[in-house]
């Protein structure tokens, strides 16, 4: 999780429609934010993430009734999910998504 990963990222709105799609963009943790896009223009504060899971090769985050799917490899998605949960727990103990 320390190095930037490349990913395809899709953000769905409340109705399940695609709101944004980013193909083959860098994905990283910067401070307390998940950042992606070129040049890392999209930022999601980790404390706004309501749930974190891995589904196959996707990292899935729920944020304020939105769904963010990050297409990574199986092992990498699980590693990212575990790392993000640990980071959110460190930022706000007891608020593990």
Secondary structure, DSSP 8 states (H G I E B T S, - for coil): --S-EEEEEEEE-TTS-EEEEEEEEEEEEETTEEEESTTS-EEEEGGG--EEEEETTEEEEEETTEEEEEE--HHHHHHHHHHHHHHHHHHSTT---
